[in-house]
C-alpha cells in the first residue's frame, strides 16, 4: 500500500514537472494573421506593447507629454501585460478585443510606429536568449505584416541577481535547472539576450526595417543607478522620467527622417 502511495506521488510529481517546464519553455506556435482593413488616422500615431513596463507610471501619458514639449503632437495606443514574457506578448496580439491583455487594438489602429518593451520577464525566469529572440522576431514580423514599423527597446538593464535572491525555492531550482540544461550551468547575461535578437534581425534581413533603441542610454548598470529603480525589476518615477525622455528622443529622430 505504501509503495503504491509513494509511486503515485512520484508519478504526479513527474507529471507536474513536465507540465510546468512545458508551459514555461515551450515556444508559441505561429498565429494566422487576421484581416484588418482599417486605415491609419491622420497625424503621428504610436503604439506601445509589452509587459508591466508599459503600464506602470502612465508611460503613454509621459511619452505624449515629452513629445509635445518637443513640438510633436501624437496619439498613443498602449497595451501592457504585467509579468508577461515575449511569448505571451506575441500571443496577445492575436487575442480578440475584449479578452484580457489583448493588444490587437494596437494593430488595428495601424500606428506609424509600435514601441516594443519586453524581455525583462524572459531574463528574470532564465528562459534563455533563443526563446527571447524567437518570440521577439514573431512580434516584429507581425507588426511589419501590418505595415507598422517596429521600434524595439533593447532588453532593459535590471537587477537579475537581486531578483534571483528574492525567488522561492521552486522558482530558484527551475531557473538553475534551465541554466544547466540550456547554458551548461552558466548564468545568462542581458547582453546575450540583446546579441541574440540583433543576430536574428540581421539574419532575417530586417535590420533596415526595424529600429533598435539602446537602453544603455537610460542606464548601463543597475547597481550604479539604483536610484532609478523601484525594485530589481521595475523603474521608479525618476526612472520613468528618464526612460520616457529616451523614448521621445528616439521618436523625434524617426519623425525627422519621415
Secondary structure, 3 states (H helix, E strand, C coil): CHHHHHHHHHHHHHHHHHHHHHHHHCCCCCCCCCCCCCCCCCCEEEEEEECHHHHHHHHHHHHHHHHHHCCCCEEEEEEECCCCCHHHHHHHCCCCCCCCCCCHHHHHCCCCEEEEECCHHHHHCCCCHHHHHHHHHHHHHHHHHCCCEEEEECCCCCCHHHHHHCCCHHHHHHHHHHHHHHHCCCCCCHHHHHHHHHHHHHHCCCCCCCEEECHHHCCCCCCCCHHHEEECCEECHHHHHHHHHHHHHHHHHHHHHC
